[in-house]
Amino acid sequence: MRAICVIAGFFLCLFVFVPEADAKDVADPFPEVSSSYLLRVNGKTLWSHMPNRKLPPASLTKIMTALLVLEKGRLDEVVTISQTAEKETGSRLGIKKGDKMQVGYLLVATLIKSANDACRSLAEHVGESESKFVALMNRRAKQLGMKKTHFTNACGHNHPQLYSTANDLAILAEAALKNKIFSELVKIADTYIPTVDGQLFYIENANQIIGRYPGAIGVKTGYTLNAGKCLIALAERDGVNMLLILLNAPNRWWDAEVMLDKAFSLVTPDGKSP
């Protein structure tokens, strides 16, 4: 299937020099687009707006879930879907209790469709229970230096103690993108994924910049009523790599394209302004 075959391709990030600004000197040309944002060019912050503000990340949480699954599991392991996974709310794949699906396909559903039933199945498979998996999430966040992040569930459901920041989510995204499988999966525009017994599910990427914005290659969307519309967008052109984190951005698709266009217009492969 396309979802697994695509893993053979590897994402290559070419670095260019972009001067690092002190936090107090970072520009904020888009203060109204979101409650918080951060735009990084090849790992260096270009613009930001309240990047350390603690906010609910919604399904951007699933990046940590996917990272842990890739670090601790194998793509060919078979997961038996539980009743708790079947009853997950929000975006779902539609798998049922007793269905069997490989980890790799559940990862595709988690990252591309943002399917909560697939995400919960992975958390229970790797952690034995969601609560144990959440403990692993918070431990990994601490290891990565995500100092203003706390997870309470694997999928990003609203909870008073589930929060992160644009800065921390940039750390998480950059760590996940170093995993070659993760970086390939988030590029998928659409695909079919099967259960072990051959039932097929067609899924399309919830990230609307994929296939629409030139150079877009990831990463993840998120939405709840509490968190608002969230997005981590990754685009690459001529060796210039743009990573944009938007938290609670009502017009995320349009604003992301405008912000990325402006950033690309300001930075050339040799690090100089045109």
PyRosetta script that sets phi, psi and omega in degrees:
from pyrosetta import init, pose_from_sequence

init()
pose = pose_from_sequence("MRAICVIAGFFLCLFVFVPEADAKDVADPFPEVSSSYLLRVNGKTLWSHMPNRKLPPASLTKIMTALLVLEKGRLDEVVTISQTAEKETGSRLGIKKGDKMQVGYLLVATLIKSANDACRSLAEHVGESESKFVALMNRRAKQLGMKKTHFTNACGHNHPQLYSTANDLAILAEAALKNKIFSELVKIADTYIPTVDGQLFYIENANQIIGRYPGAIGVKTGYTLNAGKCLIALAERDGVNMLLILLNAPNRWWDAEVMLDKAFSLVTPDGKSP")
pose.set_psi(1, 153.9)
pose.set_omega(1, -176.5)
pose.set_phi(2, -61.3)
pose.set_psi(2, -32.5)
pose.set_omega(2, -174.7)
pose.set_phi(3, -62.2)
pose.set_psi(3, -35.2)
pose.set_omega(3, -178.0)
pose.set_phi(4, -94.2)
pose.set_psi(4, -36.5)
pose.set_omega(4, -179.5)
pose.set_phi(5, -60.5)
pose.set_psi(5, -31.4)
pose.set_omega(5, -177.0)
pose.set_phi(6, -64.9)
pose.set_psi(6, -19.0)
pose.set_omega(6, -178.7)
pose.set_phi(7, -61.4)
pose.set_psi(7, -23.9)
pose.set_omega(7, -178.2)
pose.set_phi(8, -65.3)
pose.set_psi(8, -24.6)
pose.set_omega(8, 178.7)
pose.set_phi(9, -83.6)
pose.set_psi(9, 145.1)
pose.set_omega(9, -176.2)
pose.set_phi(10, -119.4)
pose.set_psi(10, 141.7)
pose.set_omega(10, 179.4)
pose.set_phi(11, -83.6)
pose.set_psi(11, 127.8)
pose.set_omega(11, -179.6)
pose.set_phi(12, -113.8)
pose.set_psi(12, 122.9)
pose.set_omega(12, -179.6)
pose.set_phi(13, -107.8)
pose.set_psi(13, 118.1)
pose.set_omega(13, 178.1)
pose.set_phi(14, -96.6)
pose.set_psi(14, 133.0)
pose.set_omega(14, -173.9)
pose.set_phi(15, -97.7)
pose.set_psi(15, 142.0)
pose.set_omega(15, 172.3)
pose.set_phi(16, -127.6)
pose.set_psi(16, 163.0)
pose.set_omega(16, -177.7)
pose.set_phi(17, -82.1)
pose.set_psi(17, 125.3)
pose.set_omega(17, 171.9)
pose.set_phi(18, -132.7)
pose.set_psi(18, 120.9)
pose.set_omega(18, -176.0)
pose.set_phi(19, -58.2)
pose.set_psi(19, 137.4)
pose.set_omega(19, 177.9)
pose.set_phi(20, -85.4)
pose.set_psi(20, 125.3)
pose.set_omega(20, 178.6)
pose.set_phi(21, -95.7)
pose.set_psi(21, 150.8)
pose.set_omega(21, 172.0)
pose.set_phi(22, -64.3)
pose.set_psi(22, 153.0)
pose.set_omega(22, -176.6)
pose.set_phi(23, -55.2)
pose.set_psi(23, -38.5)
pose.set_omega(23, -176.8)
pose.set_phi(24, -72.1)
pose.set_psi(24, -17.0)
pose.set_omega(24, -176.3)
pose.set_phi(25, -100.3)
pose.set_psi(25, -4.2)
pose.set_omega(25, -177.4)
pose.set_phi(26, -67.4)
pose.set_psi(26, 131.7)
pose.set_omega(26, -177.4)
pose.set_phi(27, -73.7)
pose.set_psi(27, 157.2)
pose.set_omega(27, 177.8)
pose.set_phi(28, -137.0)
pose.set_psi(28, 75.1)
pose.set_omega(28, -176.9)
pose.set_phi(29, -78.9)
pose.set_psi(29, -5.9)
pose.set_omega(29, -178.0)
pose.set_phi(30, -130.1)
pose.set_psi(30, 59.8)
pose.set_omega(30, -172.9)
pose.set_phi(31, -68.5)
pose.set_psi(31, -15.8)
pose.set_omega(31, -174.6)
pose.set_phi(32, -101.2)
pose.set_psi(32, -4.0)
pose.set_omega(32, -171.0)
pose.set_phi(33, -76.2)
pose.set_psi(33, -26.8)
pose.set_omega(33, -174.4)
pose.set_phi(34, -159.1)
pose.set_psi(34, 166.6)
pose.set_omega(34, 176.4)
pose.set_phi(35, -67.3)
pose.set_psi(35, -27.4)
pose.set_omega(35, 178.3)
pose.set_phi(36, -159.5)
pose.set_psi(36, 143.6)
pose.set_omega(36, 172.7)
pose.set_phi(37, -151.2)
pose.set_psi(37, 162.9)
pose.set_omega(37, 176.1)
pose.set_phi(38, -149.6)
pose.set_psi(38, 130.9)
pose.set_omega(38, 175.3)
pose.set_phi(39, -123.3)
pose.set_psi(39, 123.0)
pose.set_omega(39, -177.9)
pose.set_phi(40, -118.0)
pose.set_psi(40, 139.0)
pose.set_omega(40, 178.6)
pose.set_phi(41, -112.6)
pose.set_psi(41, 111.0)
pose.set_omega(41, -177.4)
pose.set_phi(42, 48.0)
pose.set_psi(42, 46.1)
pose.set_omega(42, 175.0)
pose.set_phi(43, 85.6)
pose.set_psi(43, -1.9)
pose.set_omega(43, -179.6)
pose.set_phi(44, -112.0)
pose.set_psi(44, 132.7)
pose.set_omega(44, -177.8)
pose.set_phi(45, -70.8)
pose.set_psi(45, 125.7)
pose.set_omega(45, 176.2)
pose.set_phi(46, -98.6)
pose.set_psi(46, -50.4)
pose.set_omega(46, 179.3)
pose.set_phi(47, -135.8)
pose.set_psi(47, 155.7)
pose.set_omega(47, 172.8)
pose.set_phi(48, -160.0)
pose.set_psi(48, 158.1)
pose.set_omega(48, 175.4)
pose.set_phi(49, -139.7)
pose.set_psi(49, 110.8)
pose.set_omega(49, -180.0)
pose.set_phi(50, 47.6)
pose.set_psi(50, 54.2)
pose.set_omega(50, -173.5)
pose.set_phi(51, -70.6)
pose.set_psi(51, -12.8)
pose.set_omega(51, 178.8)
pose.set_phi(52, -104.4)
pose.set_psi(52, 10.4)
pose.set_omega(52, 178.8)
pose.set_phi(53, -74.6)
pose.set_psi(53, 126.8)
pose.set_omega(53, 179.6)
pose.set_phi(54, -75.6)
pose.set_psi(54, 123.1)
pose.set_omega(54, -177.7)
pose.set_phi(55, -142.1)
pose.set_psi(55, 156.7)
pose.set_omega(55, 175.7)
pose.set_phi(56, -69.4)
pose.set_psi(56, 131.7)
pose.set_omega(56, -176.5)
pose.set_phi(57, -92.4)
pose.set_psi(57, -3.5)
pose.set_omega(57, -177.7)
pose.set_phi(58, 51.4)
pose.set_psi(58, -137.0)
pose.set_omega(58, -173.2)
pose.set_phi(59, -76.4)
pose.set_psi(59, -0.8)
pose.set_omega(59, 168.4)
pose.set_phi(60, -60.2)
pose.set_psi(60, -21.3)
pose.set_omega(60, 173.1)
pose.set_phi(61, -52.8)
pose.set_psi(61, -34.3)
pose.set_omega(61, -175.1)
pose.set_phi(62, -63.9)
pose.set_psi(62, -16.8)
pose.set_omega(62, 175.8)
pose.set_phi(63, -63.6)
pose.set_psi(63, -42.3)
pose.set_omega(63, 177.1)
pose.set_phi(64, -65.7)
pose.set_psi(64, -41.2)
pose.set_omega(64, 177.1)
pose.set_phi(65, -57.8)
pose.set_psi(65, -47.6)
pose.set_omega(65, -178.9)
pose.set_phi(66, -64.5)
pose.set_psi(66, -41.4)
pose.set_omega(66, 179.9)
pose.set_phi(67, -60.1)
pose.set_psi(67, -45.6)
pose.set_omega(67, -179.7)
pose.set_phi(68, -65.2)
pose.set_psi(68, -40.3)
pose.set_omega(68, 178.7)
pose.set_phi(69, -61.6)
pose.set_psi(69, -42.9)
pose.set_omega(69, 179.5)
pose.set_phi(70, -67.5)
pose.set_psi(70, -32.0)
pose.set_omega(70, 179.9)
pose.set_phi(71, -78.8)
pose.set_psi(71, -27.7)
pose.set_omega(71, -170.9)
pose.set_phi(72, -116.4)
pose.set_psi(72, -10.4)
pose.set_omega(72, -176.4)
pose.set_phi(73, -123.1)
pose.set_psi(73, -178.0)
pose.set_omega(73, 175.7)
pose.set_phi(74, -122.6)
pose.set_psi(74, 144.9)
pose.set_omega(74, -176.2)
pose.set_phi(75, -63.8)
pose.set_psi(75, -27.7)
pose.set_omega(75, -176.1)
pose.set_phi(76, -91.5)
pose.set_psi(76, 0.9)
pose.set_omega(76, 176.0)
pose.set_phi(77, -65.7)
pose.set_psi(77, 143.4)
pose.set_omega(77, -178.8)
pose.set_phi(78, -100.2)
pose.set_psi(78, 130.5)
pose.set_omega(78, -179.7)
pose.set_phi(79, -109.9)
pose.set_psi(79, 131.5)
pose.set_omega(79, 173.3)
pose.set_phi(80, -94.1)
pose.set_psi(80, 123.6)
pose.set_omega(80, -174.1)
pose.set_phi(81, -70.8)
pose.set_psi(81, 132.4)
pose.set_omega(81, -178.6)
pose.set_phi(82, -92.1)
pose.set_psi(82, 169.5)
pose.set_omega(82, 177.4)
pose.set_phi(83, -67.3)
pose.set_psi(83, -36.9)
pose.set_omega(83, 178.9)
pose.set_phi(84, -65.2)
pose.set_psi(84, -36.4)
pose.set_omega(84, 177.6)
pose.set_phi(85, -68.4)
pose.set_psi(85, -43.0)
pose.set_omega(85, 179.1)
pose.set_phi(86, -58.6)
pose.set_psi(86, -35.6)
pose.set_omega(86, -174.8)
pose.set_phi(87, -87.1)
pose.set_psi(87, 4.1)
pose.set_omega(87, 177.1)
pose.set_phi(88, -56.3)
pose.set_psi(88, 146.0)
pose.set_omega(88, -178.6)
pose.set_phi(89, -100.9)
pose.set_psi(89, 176.1)
pose.set_omega(89, 179.0)
pose.set_phi(90, 78.0)
pose.set_psi(90, -150.4)
pose.set_omega(90, 179.4)
pose.set_phi(91, -63.1)
pose.set_psi(91, 130.4)
pose.set_omega(91, -175.0)
pose.set_phi(92, -140.4)
pose.set_psi(92, 154.3)
pose.set_omega(92, 173.7)
pose.set_phi(93, -82.1)
pose.set_psi(93, -37.7)
pose.set_omega(93, -179.1)
pose.set_phi(94, 105.9)
pose.set_psi(94, 17.2)
pose.set_omega(94, 176.8)
pose.set_phi(95, -73.5)
pose.set_psi(95, 153.2)
pose.set_omega(95, -174.2)
pose.set_phi(96, -116.9)
pose.set_psi(96, 160.1)
pose.set_omega(96, 176.4)
pose.set_phi(97, -54.7)
pose.set_psi(97, 131.2)
pose.set_omega(97, -179.9)
pose.set_phi(98, 94.0)
pose.set_psi(98, -19.1)
pose.set_omega(98, 174.5)
pose.set_phi(99, -60.8)
pose.set_psi(99, 152.0)
pose.set_omega(99, 178.2)
pose.set_phi(100, -123.3)
pose.set_psi(100, 133.1)
pose.set_omega(100, -178.6)
pose.set_phi(101, -146.2)
pose.set_psi(101, 144.0)
pose.set_omega(101, 178.8)
pose.set_phi(102, -71.3)
pose.set_psi(102, 150.6)
pose.set_omega(102, -179.7)
pose.set_phi(103, -54.2)
pose.set_psi(103, -42.7)
pose.set_omega(103, -177.9)
pose.set_phi(104, -58.3)
pose.set_psi(104, -41.7)
pose.set_omega(104, 179.7)
pose.set_phi(105, -72.8)
pose.set_psi(105, -35.4)
pose.set_omega(105, 175.1)
pose.set_phi(106, -64.5)
pose.set_psi(106, -35.2)
pose.set_omega(106, 176.0)
pose.set_phi(107, -64.4)
pose.set_psi(107, -41.9)
pose.set_omega(107, 177.5)
pose.set_phi(108, -58.8)
pose.set_psi(108, -46.7)
pose.set_omega(108, -179.8)
pose.set_phi(109, -63.4)
pose.set_psi(109, -38.1)
pose.set_omega(109, -179.3)
pose.set_phi(110, -66.6)
pose.set_psi(110, -44.2)
pose.set_omega(110, -175.0)
pose.set_phi(111, -84.7)
pose.set_psi(111, -35.1)
pose.set_omega(111, -174.2)
pose.set_phi(112, -90.8)
pose.set_psi(112, -49.6)
pose.set_omega(112, 179.7)
pose.set_phi(113, -90.8)
pose.set_psi(113, -13.4)
pose.set_omega(113, -174.6)
pose.set_phi(114, 60.5)
pose.set_psi(114, 41.3)
pose.set_omega(114, -175.3)
pose.set_phi(115, -76.3)
pose.set_psi(115, 119.1)
pose.set_omega(115, -177.4)
pose.set_phi(116, -71.1)
pose.set_psi(116, -30.9)
pose.set_omega(116, 178.0)
pose.set_phi(117, -68.9)
pose.set_psi(117, -37.4)
pose.set_omega(117, 176.1)
pose.set_phi(118, -68.1)
pose.set_psi(118, -42.4)
pose.set_omega(118, 179.9)
pose.set_phi(119, -61.9)
pose.set_psi(119, -46.3)
pose.set_omega(119, 179.6)
pose.set_phi(120, -63.0)
pose.set_psi(120, -38.5)
pose.set_omega(120, 178.7)
pose.set_phi(121, -61.3)
pose.set_psi(121, -41.7)
pose.set_omega(121, 178.5)
pose.set_phi(122, -66.4)
pose.set_psi(122, -41.5)
pose.set_omega(122, 179.9)
pose.set_phi(123, -62.3)
pose.set_psi(123, -43.6)
pose.set_omega(123, 179.7)
pose.set_phi(124, -68.8)
pose.set_psi(124, -34.0)
pose.set_omega(124, -179.7)
pose.set_phi(125, -68.0)
pose.set_psi(125, -45.6)
pose.set_omega(125, -176.8)
pose.set_phi(126, -79.9)
pose.set_psi(126, -39.6)
pose.set_omega(126, -174.5)
pose.set_phi(127, -98.4)
pose.set_psi(127, -4.5)
pose.set_omega(127, -175.3)
pose.set_phi(128, 75.9)
pose.set_psi(128, -28.6)
pose.set_omega(128, 172.3)
pose.set_phi(129, -153.4)
pose.set_psi(129, 159.4)
pose.set_omega(129, 179.5)
pose.set_phi(130, -64.2)
pose.set_psi(130, -37.8)
pose.set_omega(130, -178.3)
pose.set_phi(131, -63.2)
pose.set_psi(131, -39.8)
pose.set_omega(131, 177.5)
pose.set_phi(132, -69.0)
pose.set_psi(132, -36.1)
pose.set_omega(132, 178.3)
pose.set_phi(133, -66.0)
pose.set_psi(133, -39.4)
pose.set_omega(133, 178.8)
pose.set_phi(134, -61.6)
pose.set_psi(134, -36.9)
pose.set_omega(134, 175.7)
pose.set_phi(135, -61.4)
pose.set_psi(135, -39.0)
pose.set_omega(135, 176.1)
pose.set_phi(136, -65.2)
pose.set_psi(136, -37.8)
pose.set_omega(136, 178.6)
pose.set_phi(137, -61.5)
pose.set_psi(137, -46.9)
pose.set_omega(137, -178.7)
pose.set_phi(138, -69.0)
pose.set_psi(138, -33.3)
pose.set_omega(138, 176.0)
pose.set_phi(139, -66.0)
pose.set_psi(139, -43.0)
pose.set_omega(139, -179.9)
pose.set_phi(140, -67.7)
pose.set_psi(140, -37.5)
pose.set_omega(140, 177.3)
pose.set_phi(141, -59.9)
pose.set_psi(141, -41.7)
pose.set_omega(141, 178.5)
pose.set_phi(142, -64.2)
pose.set_psi(142, -41.7)
pose.set_omega(142, 178.9)
pose.set_phi(143, -61.9)
pose.set_psi(143, -36.2)
pose.set_omega(143, -179.0)
pose.set_phi(144, -77.7)
pose.set_psi(144, -10.7)
pose.set_omega(144, -177.6)
pose.set_phi(145, 86.2)
pose.set_psi(145, 22.3)
pose.set_omega(145, 177.3)
pose.set_phi(146, -83.1)
pose.set_psi(146, 84.0)
pose.set_omega(146, -168.5)
pose.set_phi(147, -76.9)
pose.set_psi(147, -17.3)
pose.set_omega(147, -177.1)
pose.set_phi(148, -120.6)
pose.set_psi(148, 39.2)
pose.set_omega(148, -179.3)
pose.set_phi(149, -128.2)
pose.set_psi(149, 139.8)
pose.set_omega(149, 172.8)
pose.set_phi(150, -145.3)
pose.set_psi(150, 131.3)
pose.set_omega(150, 179.9)
pose.set_phi(151, -104.8)
pose.set_psi(151, 145.8)
pose.set_omega(151, 176.4)
pose.set_phi(152, -125.6)
pose.set_psi(152, -13.9)
pose.set_omega(152, 176.3)
pose.set_phi(153, -154.1)
pose.set_psi(153, 165.2)
pose.set_omega(153, -172.1)
pose.set_phi(154, -81.8)
pose.set_psi(154, -18.5)
pose.set_omega(154, -169.5)
pose.set_phi(155, -106.0)
pose.set_psi(155, -20.0)
pose.set_omega(155, -179.7)
pose.set_phi(156, 103.8)
pose.set_psi(156, 15.9)
pose.set_omega(156, 176.5)
pose.set_phi(157, -60.7)
pose.set_psi(157, 148.8)
pose.set_omega(157, 178.9)
pose.set_phi(158, -54.8)
pose.set_psi(158, 134.9)
pose.set_omega(158, 175.4)
pose.set_phi(159, -162.1)
pose.set_psi(159, 138.3)
pose.set_omega(159, -177.5)
pose.set_phi(160, -57.6)
pose.set_psi(160, -27.1)
pose.set_omega(160, -177.6)
pose.set_phi(161, -104.1)
pose.set_psi(161, 14.1)
pose.set_omega(161, 172.3)
pose.set_phi(162, -98.9)
pose.set_psi(162, 113.9)
pose.set_omega(162, -178.2)
pose.set_phi(163, -155.8)
pose.set_psi(163, 159.3)
pose.set_omega(163, 174.0)
pose.set_phi(164, -156.4)
pose.set_psi(164, -173.3)
pose.set_omega(164, 178.5)
pose.set_phi(165, -134.2)
pose.set_psi(165, 163.8)
pose.set_omega(165, 176.8)
pose.set_phi(166, -60.9)
pose.set_psi(166, -40.5)
pose.set_omega(166, 178.0)
pose.set_phi(167, -61.4)
pose.set_psi(167, -47.4)
pose.set_omega(167, -179.0)
pose.set_phi(168, -65.3)
pose.set_psi(168, -38.3)
pose.set_omega(168, 179.9)
pose.set_phi(169, -69.1)
pose.set_psi(169, -28.9)
pose.set_omega(169, 173.1)
pose.set_phi(170, -66.0)
pose.set_psi(170, -41.5)
pose.set_omega(170, 176.1)
pose.set_phi(171, -59.1)
pose.set_psi(171, -46.0)
pose.set_omega(171, -179.1)
pose.set_phi(172, -64.2)
pose.set_psi(172, -47.2)
pose.set_omega(172, -178.7)
pose.set_phi(173, -61.9)
pose.set_psi(173, -43.4)
pose.set_omega(173, -179.2)
pose.set_phi(174, -65.8)
pose.set_psi(174, -35.8)
pose.set_omega(174, 176.9)
pose.set_phi(175, -67.1)
pose.set_psi(175, -44.0)
pose.set_omega(175, -179.3)
pose.set_phi(176, -65.7)
pose.set_psi(176, -38.3)
pose.set_omega(176, -177.7)
pose.set_phi(177, -69.0)
pose.set_psi(177, -16.2)
pose.set_omega(177, 173.8)
pose.set_phi(178, -71.5)
pose.set_psi(178, -19.4)
pose.set_omega(178, 175.2)
pose.set_phi(179, -81.3)
pose.set_psi(179, 119.5)
pose.set_omega(179, -172.0)
pose.set_phi(180, -64.5)
pose.set_psi(180, -33.6)
pose.set_omega(180, 179.4)
pose.set_phi(181, -68.9)
pose.set_psi(181, -46.7)
pose.set_omega(181, 178.3)
pose.set_phi(182, -56.7)
pose.set_psi(182, -47.7)
pose.set_omega(182, -175.4)
pose.set_phi(183, -65.0)
pose.set_psi(183, -27.3)
pose.set_omega(183, 176.3)
pose.set_phi(184, -80.3)
pose.set_psi(184, -38.8)
pose.set_omega(184, -178.1)
pose.set_phi(185, -63.5)
pose.set_psi(185, -39.8)
pose.set_omega(185, -175.4)
pose.set_phi(186, -71.6)
pose.set_psi(186, -9.4)
pose.set_omega(186, 176.9)
pose.set_phi(187, -82.7)
pose.set_psi(187, -18.0)
pose.set_omega(187, -171.5)
pose.set_phi(188, -62.4)
pose.set_psi(188, 127.9)
pose.set_omega(188, 178.3)
pose.set_phi(189, -82.7)
pose.set_psi(189, -43.4)
pose.set_omega(189, 178.3)
pose.set_phi(190, -163.1)
pose.set_psi(190, 156.7)
pose.set_omega(190, -178.7)
pose.set_phi(191, -169.7)
pose.set_psi(191, 172.1)
pose.set_omega(191, 170.4)
pose.set_phi(192, -107.5)
pose.set_psi(192, 141.2)
pose.set_omega(192, 174.1)
pose.set_phi(193, -129.1)
pose.set_psi(193, 139.9)
pose.set_omega(193, -175.1)
pose.set_phi(194, -107.9)
pose.set_psi(194, 154.7)
pose.set_omega(194, 162.5)
pose.set_phi(195, -80.4)
pose.set_psi(195, 171.4)
pose.set_omega(195, -179.8)
pose.set_phi(196, -60.9)
pose.set_psi(196, -34.6)
pose.set_omega(196, -177.8)
pose.set_phi(197, -86.7)
pose.set_psi(197, 7.0)
pose.set_omega(197, 172.0)
pose.set_phi(198, 98.4)
pose.set_psi(198, 1.4)
pose.set_omega(198, 175.4)
pose.set_phi(199, -67.5)
pose.set_psi(199, 131.9)
pose.set_omega(199, -176.0)
pose.set_phi(200, -105.9)
pose.set_psi(200, 141.5)
pose.set_omega(200, 174.0)
pose.set_phi(201, -123.7)
pose.set_psi(201, 128.1)
pose.set_omega(201, 174.6)
pose.set_phi(202, -93.7)
pose.set_psi(202, 130.8)
pose.set_omega(202, -179.8)
pose.set_phi(203, -132.7)
pose.set_psi(203, 148.3)
pose.set_omega(203, 175.8)
pose.set_phi(204, -119.9)
pose.set_psi(204, 149.1)
pose.set_omega(204, -178.7)
pose.set_phi(205, -67.2)
pose.set_psi(205, 126.9)
pose.set_omega(205, 177.6)
pose.set_phi(206, -70.9)
pose.set_psi(206, -14.4)
pose.set_omega(206, 179.9)
pose.set_phi(207, -82.9)
pose.set_psi(207, 103.2)
pose.set_omega(207, -171.8)
pose.set_phi(208, -74.7)
pose.set_psi(208, -7.2)
pose.set_omega(208, 175.0)
pose.set_phi(209, -80.1)
pose.set_psi(209, -18.9)
pose.set_omega(209, 177.2)
pose.set_phi(210, -68.7)
pose.set_psi(210, 124.8)
pose.set_omega(210, -179.5)
pose.set_phi(211, 83.3)
pose.set_psi(211, -6.3)
pose.set_omega(211, -178.9)
pose.set_phi(212, -117.2)
pose.set_psi(212, -42.8)
pose.set_omega(212, -178.2)
pose.set_phi(213, -94.3)
pose.set_psi(213, 126.6)
pose.set_omega(213, -177.5)
pose.set_phi(214, -58.3)
pose.set_psi(214, 123.0)
pose.set_omega(214, 178.4)
pose.set_phi(215, 90.7)
pose.set_psi(215, -0.7)
pose.set_omega(215, -178.0)
pose.set_phi(216, -69.3)
pose.set_psi(216, 130.8)
pose.set_omega(216, -178.5)
pose.set_phi(217, -137.6)
pose.set_psi(217, 23.3)
pose.set_omega(217, 177.1)
pose.set_phi(218, 154.3)
pose.set_psi(218, -176.0)
pose.set_omega(218, 11.4)
pose.set_phi(219, -129.1)
pose.set_psi(219, -52.2)
pose.set_omega(219, -172.1)
pose.set_phi(220, -162.0)
pose.set_psi(220, 146.3)
pose.set_omega(220, 174.7)
pose.set_phi(221, -109.2)
pose.set_psi(221, 165.8)
pose.set_omega(221, 174.4)
pose.set_phi(222, -157.5)
pose.set_psi(222, 147.6)
pose.set_omega(222, 176.3)
pose.set_phi(223, -160.6)
pose.set_psi(223, 130.5)
pose.set_omega(223, 161.6)
pose.set_phi(224, -143.0)
pose.set_psi(224, 164.4)
pose.set_omega(224, 177.8)
pose.set_phi(225, -59.1)
pose.set_psi(225, -36.6)
pose.set_omega(225, -177.7)
pose.set_phi(226, -75.3)
pose.set_psi(226, -41.5)
pose.set_omega(226, -175.8)
pose.set_phi(227, -83.3)
pose.set_psi(227, -23.6)
pose.set_omega(227, -171.6)
pose.set_phi(228, 75.1)
pose.set_psi(228, -166.9)
pose.set_omega(228, -178.1)
pose.set_phi(229, -86.4)
pose.set_psi(229, 124.4)
pose.set_omega(229, -177.2)
pose.set_phi(230, -122.2)
pose.set_psi(230, 156.0)
pose.set_omega(230, -178.2)
pose.set_phi(231, -157.9)
pose.set_psi(231, 136.7)
pose.set_omega(231, 163.2)
pose.set_phi(232, -115.1)
pose.set_psi(232, 113.2)
pose.set_omega(232, -177.1)
pose.set_phi(233, -109.8)
pose.set_psi(233, 136.6)
pose.set_omega(233, 177.0)
pose.set_phi(234, -126.3)
pose.set_psi(234, 129.2)
pose.set_omega(234, 177.7)
pose.set_phi(235, -139.5)
pose.set_psi(235, 147.9)
pose.set_omega(235, -178.0)
pose.set_phi(236, -137.2)
pose.set_psi(236, 130.9)
pose.set_omega(236, 175.6)
pose.set_phi(237, -142.3)
pose.set_psi(237, 127.0)
pose.set_omega(237, 174.2)
pose.set_phi(238, 51.0)
pose.set_psi(238, 41.3)
pose.set_omega(238, 177.4)
pose.set_phi(239, 81.7)
pose.set_psi(239, 0.6)
pose.set_omega(239, 176.3)
pose.set_phi(240, -99.5)
pose.set_psi(240, 124.1)
pose.set_omega(240, -174.2)
pose.set_phi(241, -111.4)
pose.set_psi(241, 119.7)
pose.set_omega(241, -178.9)
pose.set_phi(242, -110.7)
pose.set_psi(242, 126.1)
pose.set_omega(242, 175.3)
pose.set_phi(243, -118.9)
pose.set_psi(243, 120.7)
pose.set_omega(243, -176.9)
pose.set_phi(244, -121.4)
pose.set_psi(244, 126.4)
pose.set_omega(244, 175.7)
pose.set_phi(245, -112.1)
pose.set_psi(245, 124.5)
pose.set_omega(245, 177.7)
pose.set_phi(246, -122.9)
pose.set_psi(246, 125.7)
pose.set_omega(246, 177.2)
pose.set_phi(247, -117.8)
pose.set_psi(247, 124.1)
pose.set_omega(247, -176.5)
pose.set_phi(248, 56.6)
pose.set_psi(248, 65.5)
pose.set_omega(248, -178.9)
pose.set_phi(249, -115.9)
pose.set_psi(249, 101.1)
pose.set_omega(249, -173.9)
pose.set_phi(250, -57.1)
pose.set_psi(250, -33.6)
pose.set_omega(250, -179.2)
pose.set_phi(251, -115.5)
pose.set_psi(251, 52.9)
pose.set_omega(251, -168.5)
pose.set_phi(252, -58.5)
pose.set_psi(252, -40.1)
pose.set_omega(252, -176.3)
pose.set_phi(253, -67.0)
pose.set_psi(253, -52.4)
pose.set_omega(253, -179.2)
pose.set_phi(254, -62.6)
pose.set_psi(254, -48.8)
pose.set_omega(254, -177.2)
pose.set_phi(255, -65.3)
pose.set_psi(255, -36.9)
pose.set_omega(255, 178.4)
pose.set_phi(256, -61.6)
pose.set_psi(256, -43.1)
pose.set_omega(256, -179.2)
pose.set_phi(257, -65.4)
pose.set_psi(257, -42.1)
pose.set_omega(257, 179.3)
pose.set_phi(258, -63.3)
pose.set_psi(258, -44.3)
pose.set_omega(258, -178.7)
pose.set_phi(259, -66.0)
pose.set_psi(259, -44.4)
pose.set_omega(259, 179.7)
pose.set_phi(260, -64.9)
pose.set_psi(260, -41.9)
pose.set_omega(260, 177.9)
pose.set_phi(261, -58.1)
pose.set_psi(261, -46.1)
pose.set_omega(261, -178.8)
pose.set_phi(262, -63.8)
pose.set_psi(262, -43.2)
pose.set_omega(262, -179.8)
pose.set_phi(263, -63.6)
pose.set_psi(263, -44.2)
pose.set_omega(263, 178.6)
pose.set_phi(264, -62.9)
pose.set_psi(264, -32.7)
pose.set_omega(264, -179.5)
pose.set_phi(265, -70.8)
pose.set_psi(265, -19.5)
pose.set_omega(265, -175.9)
pose.set_phi(266, -96.7)
pose.set_psi(266, -16.1)
pose.set_omega(266, -173.7)
pose.set_phi(267, -123.7)
pose.set_psi(267, 127.4)
pose.set_omega(267, 177.3)
pose.set_phi(268, -107.3)
pose.set_psi(268, 163.7)
pose.set_omega(268, -177.1)
pose.set_phi(269, -56.0)
pose.set_psi(269, -24.0)
pose.set_omega(269, 178.5)
pose.set_phi(270, -92.5)
pose.set_psi(270, 6.5)
pose.set_omega(270, 175.6)
pose.set_phi(271, 85.1)
pose.set_psi(271, 4.8)
pose.set_omega(271, -177.9)
pose.set_phi(272, -101.6)
pose.set_psi(272, 152.6)
pose.set_omega(272, 174.6)
pose.set_phi(273, -76.8)
pose.set_psi(273, 140.8)
pose.set_omega(273, -179.1)
pose.set_phi(274, -68.0)
pose.dump_pdb("model.pdb")
